[in-house]
Amino acid sequence: MNGPWRGRPLRRPDGPAPLPIGFVPARACTPFRADDRPLEATSEHPGGDQEAIRILDEGSKSERERRPAAPRAAEPSESRVPDLGDPLFRAFIDNLPYEVFIRDSRSRFVLVNREWERVQGLTCRDVIGKSVHEIYDAALANIFQAQDRQVLETGDPIDREVEVPSAQGLQTFRTVKFPVSLPNRAEPIVCAIVLNMTKSKQAEESLRQSEGLFRAVVDNSPTKIHIKDTEGRYILVNRVAEALFGVSDAEARGKTTDEIFPRETAEKFVAHDAAVLESGEAIEQEEEWAREDGVHTYLTVKFPIREPAGRPIGVGAIGTDITAHKKAAGLSQRLGRILDGSFNEVYLFDAETYRFVQVNQGALNNLGYSLDELRRMTPWDLKPEYDAESFKRAVAPLQRGEVELLVFETEHRRKDGSLYPVEVRLQLSRAESPAIFVAVLADISQRKMAEDELKRRVAELEETKAVMERRNYEVAQLAEELAIARDQAEAANRAKSEFLATMSHELRTPLNAIIGFSEIIETESLGPIDNDKYRDYAGDIQSSGQHLLELINDILDLSKIESGMDELSEEVVDIAEIVQSVSTLVRQRAERQGVRLAFELGHHFTRLRADRRKVKQILVNLTANAIKFTDQGGRVTIKSWSHPESGCVLQVIDSGIGIALADIPKALSQFGQIDSSLSRQHPGTGLGLPLAKAMIEMHGGSLDLQSKPGVGTTVTLRFPAERIIEISGLRPMAESAGGAT
């Protein structure tokens, strides 16, 4: 707590030097007059304090006349108001164990008792007739004066508790101020009683700490703790008990066992409580409680709680979870049987004499010794690599407590002298007296054999790895050479493509002249030719030149695409119009071949954003190929359909000779020729399909070829949906009634 006095030193009224807290001068209670001369007690003035009060009253009379009177407190009966100068009254307040002081309406001291002098370190002479401003520093004096005014103006007492530093340490005081009206005074005065609450506060704090400590210990205890009164009502339930009971401490308080537990359980607990109260002795019983991880067993001790006179006032209970202990006891019995049946060897030997104390049956079987023989032996009798000194050095870290477990490998010698490898796990148990070493040994013969085999395999793998690394190096070298060769081939191919692309004018110009002049001669445009053979030769020249021009055009087109010199000249293309134009170009060829042309364009027509010349060339190449490889009486169909999401699809379907599945990749390669007697009857360069595939891929589309020998071939072209500009209604084209439409 913080109060207005904390850390503020008092000062003497006759000097600026502060008076140290706890300084108690000798009592000098001779009252003073207003002129600061000592007032001696006489028969006329038997009490010095009374004279001082009278002088103060006279000195303040003119002031009171000038000021309006403050509201007065309810005036007590005159018989209850003592005379402040009465020696009996003075003796009474001087012997009170707490401080008492009286101040007038101007906050001047009228009376102080001996306890106030002792605590404050001031005397009556120092303060009587002095205001608080003459005794205390300004801030503290203002607080005291404001409190005095509050009491006088309201007529109500005030009660304050503050902490004050002193020579004995921090002290807690409770101050009660109240107004009193005296018959011989025109204005009420302020009386104050100051109680030192330090010891009481310390006792309360100590009690709170003790209670808090007790509750903390109880709630954080791992045991079940609860207390009942003699009538069986719960007074306290700790956290462990709350979890087991299923009720909180607040819910359990005031309730009996019958109100919390089932009848059968409650009757058992009540009987235990009655036995404790009746015998006055503690009793034990095992209790089973259900928890989240299963049923737990608690050993509960109930005992009487007595008052100092010895009368029982309640029953306390402390329950310890012994579930693990009970399991361990059962496990210990089973463990003994398991160890004897274990394939591992278990040895116990004395930590002082190093002689074997106990070994399991597995060790006896493996070593060939009897138990009596082993009890006369030490560990180094079984380990050829150790003697007594070296073995003791090896186990010294365990004896010094530097490690808890030693694990090492060694060899054991059987009774017949044969050796076998073992892994030893050694610990020192200090729970026994004297301490014993516990060694668990595993026969690692199989593991050693496996390790040797593993080492052999690792060596082989290392050798294989070296071989593979050499081969990898060789492959890397070959790959580098192949990459160089590939780059050279690609460069040569690009050079070839670039050369052919740039040679288009030089090749086409003379060829066009040959075709043109041969056509003039064949048609006798400049006059008749007498010799018919010349005219036939001119026709052959014109036909061969045309075929050569088509071949050159295909080669040049494919070269330009490969070299990246070819670009799309995009425009709006009507698919139905393209199909109609293609049918016109190939009709005569189909009629000569005796092949029927058919068209299935559905009920819609499609307009694409594409290169008109290339789309037309694709269809011409595919349709001409289909006609070429279809026998007389066969059929070639061009289909088309579109969807806004899947795109535009064109198909060229023939009923020709077909292609074997294994030959399809070859048919799609440049200059690819299918090796069959029938196909060789038809001339061709093998560029039609590769060129069509390259051109459709320039449009972002794809070409798919499905074929079966003797059934026919279907080539499917797919243009992406983003190239569709419009899909509108269109009446289907009619199929030819004769050879073609």
JOFEN-V532237 format. One line per field, one symbol per residue. phi: phi as a letter, one per 40 degrees, with the letter a starting at -180 (. if undefined). psi: psi as a letter, one per 40 degrees, with the letter a starting at -180 (. if undefined). burial: + if it has 24 or more other ideal C-beta (glycine too) atoms within 12 Angstrom, else -. A space follows every 50 residues. Layout:
phi: ???
psi: ???
burial: ???
This chain:
phi: .bbcccgbccbccbaccccccgcbcccbcccbcccgccbccbccbcbccc cccccccccbccccccccccdccdccccccccccccdcccccccbccbcb abbccbgbcbabccccccccgbbddcbcgcccccbbcdcccccccccdcd ccccgbcbbbbbbbcacchcbbbbbbbacbbbccbcbcbbbbbbbccdcc ccccccccccccccccccccccccbabbcccgccbabccccdcccgbcdc ccdgcccccbbddccccccccccccccccgbcbbacbbbcbdchcbbbcb bbacbbcdchccbibbabbbcbdccccccccccccdcccccccccbbbbc cbcgccbabccccdcccgccccccccbbdccbbccbbdcccccccddccc gcbbabbababbbcccgcbacbbbbbbbbcccbccbcbbbbbcbdccccc cccccccccccccccccccccccccccccccccccccccccccccccccc cccdcccccccccccccccccccfcchcbccccccccccccccccccccc cccccccccccccgccbcbcacbccccccccccccbcccccccgbccbbb bgbbbbbbcacdcccccdccccccccccbbcdgcbbbbbaaaadcchbbb bbbbbccgbcdcccdcccccgcbccacccccbcicgbccdcccccccccg babbbbaadgbhbbbbbbccccccbabbcacccccccbcab
psi: ihieehehiiiieeiehihihehhiihgehiiideeiihihiddgdhddd dddddddddeddddddiihihiihhiiddehihdehddddddddeieiih ihiaeefihdiiidddddddfiiddddheiiddediiddddddddddddd ddddeiiihihihhiideahihihhhhiihhidehdiiihihhhhheddd dddddddddddddddddddeheihhihiaeeehhdhhidddddddeiidd ddheiiddediidddddddddddddddddeiiiiihihhhideahihhhh hhiihiideehheihihhhhheddddddddddddddddddeidihhhhih edeeihdiiidddddddeiiddddeeiidedehdeiadddddddedddde ediehhhiiaiihideeiiiiihhhhihhedihiiihhhhhhhfdddddd dddddddddddddddddddddddddddddddddddddddddddddddddd deedddddddddddddddddddefdeiihdhddddddddddddddddddd ddddddddddddeeeiihgiihhhdddddddddddeddddddefhhhihg eaeiiihihihdddddddddddddddddehiheahhhhihiihddeahhh hhhifadihiddeddddeihehhhgidddeehiiefedddddddddddee aihhhhihhedaihhhhhhideehdihiihhiiiihdbdi.
burial: --+++--++++++-----+-+-------+-++------+-------++++ +++++++--+---------+--+--------++++----+--++---+++ ++++++++++++++++++++++++++++++++-+++---++-+++-++++ ++-----+-+++++-+----++++++++++++--+-++++++++++++-- -----------------++---+++++++--++++++++++++++---+- -+--+-+--++-------++-++--++-----+---+-+------+++++ +++++------+-++++++++++---------------+----+++++++ +--++++++++-++-++-+----+--+++++++--+----+--++--++- -----+-+-++++------+++++++++-------+++++++++------ ----------------------------------------------+--+ +--+--+---+--++--+--++---------------+--++--+--+++ +++++++++++++--+-+----++++++++-++--++-++--+-++++++ ++--++++++++-++++++++++++++++++--+++++++++----++++ +++++++++---++--++-+-+-+----+--+-++++++++++++++++- +++++-+----+++++++++--++--+--+--+-----+++
